[in-house]
Amino acid sequence: MLCRKADAAGAGTTGRPGSNFPIEKSYASYYAGIMAIVNFRTDEVTQQALDELTAEGSTVSAAIRKALLDAARQKRRNFMRRESTALLNDAADLAESRAALRDMDDLRAW
C-alpha cells in the first residue's frame, strides 16, 4: 500500500519516485485543511448535466472536480490552437523556422 504524504506547502505524493500528480496534491491539500469549499445553485440544464456525469456512480464532488479540470484543459488547448494558428500565419516566424531547419540540416549524421 502506498501512503500519501504532504510537505509543508501541501504538495503531496504517493511515495512513488517522480510522482507528484495534481490529484495527489488535492488530497494532500484536503487533509491539510486548505481546500476551498464551493457552493453553487444548479439550474435545470446544469442539473441534467450533473445527473449525467454521476449516472454511473461518481460522486457529485468528483464529477464537478473532473468537469472543472476538463474545462481548464480545454481552455489551454483552445489558447494553444489560437496561438499556433497565429504563428502559422506569421510570415516572419515561418521564415525564421525555415532558416533554423536549414541550419540544423547541416548537423545531420546522414
C-alpha positions in Angstrom: 0.0 0.0 0.0 1.3 3.4 -0.9 0.9 6.1 1.7 0.1 9.7 0.9 2.3 12.3 2.4 2.2 16.1 2.2 5.0 18.6 2.5 4.6 22.0 4.2 3.2 23.6 1.1 0.6 20.9 0.8 2.1 19.2 -2.2 1.5 15.5 -1.9 2.9 12.4 -3.5 2.1 8.7 -3.3 5.6 7.8 -2.4 6.4 6.6 -5.9 9.6 8.1 -7.4 8.8 11.1 -9.6 5.1 11.1 -8.6 3.5 14.4 -8.0 0.2 14.5 -9.8 -2.4 17.3 -9.3 -4.9 14.8 -7.9 -2.4 13.8 -5.2 -1.8 17.5 -4.4 -5.6 17.9 -3.9 -5.8 15.0 -1.5 -2.8 16.4 0.5 -4.4 19.9 0.5 -7.7 18.4 1.7 -6.2 16.5 4.6 -4.0 19.6 5.5 -7.3 21.6 5.7 -6.5 24.1 2.9 -9.1 23.0 0.3 -11.8 25.5 -0.7 -15.4 24.6 -0.4 -17.6 25.8 -3.3 -21.4 26.0 -3.3 -23.5 26.7 -6.3 -27.0 26.5 -7.4 -27.9 24.4 -10.4 -30.5 25.4 -13.0 -32.4 22.8 -15.0 -29.6 22.4 -17.7 -26.8 22.1 -15.2 -28.7 19.7 -13.0 -29.3 17.4 -16.1 -25.6 17.6 -16.9 -24.7 16.8 -13.3 -27.2 13.8 -13.3 -25.5 12.6 -16.5 -22.0 12.9 -15.0 -23.0 11.0 -11.9 -25.2 8.3 -13.5 -22.5 5.7 -13.4 -21.9 6.1 -9.6 -19.5 9.0 -9.5 -20.0 11.4 -6.6 -21.2 14.9 -7.2 -17.9 16.3 -5.9 -15.8 14.0 -8.1 -17.9 14.9 -11.2 -17.6 18.6 -10.6 -13.8 18.3 -10.0 -13.4 16.4 -13.2 -15.6 18.8 -15.1 -13.5 21.8 -13.9 -10.2 20.1 -14.8 -11.6 19.2 -18.2 -12.8 22.7 -18.8 -9.4 24.2 -17.8 -7.6 21.7 -20.1 -9.9 22.6 -22.9 -9.3 26.3 -22.3 -5.5 25.7 -22.5 -5.9 23.7 -25.7 -8.0 26.4 -27.3 -5.4 29.0 -26.4 -2.6 26.9 -27.9 -4.7 26.3 -31.0 -5.2 30.1 -31.5 -1.6 30.7 -30.8 -0.5 28.1 -33.3 -2.8 29.4 -36.0 -1.5 32.9 -35.4 2.1 31.7 -35.8 1.2 29.7 -38.9 0.0 32.9 -40.5 3.1 34.9 -39.3 5.5 35.2 -42.3 8.4 36.3 -40.2 8.1 33.3 -37.9 7.8 30.9 -40.8 11.0 32.4 -42.4 12.8 32.0 -39.1 11.7 28.4 -38.7 12.8 27.5 -42.2 16.2 29.2 -41.6 16.6 27.2 -38.4 15.7 23.9 -40.2 18.3 24.7 -42.9 20.9 25.3 -40.2 20.1 22.1 -38.5 20.1 20.1 -41.7 23.9 20.7 -41.8 24.2 18.9 -38.5 22.6 15.6 -39.7 24.6 12.5 -39.5 23.2 11.0 -42.7 
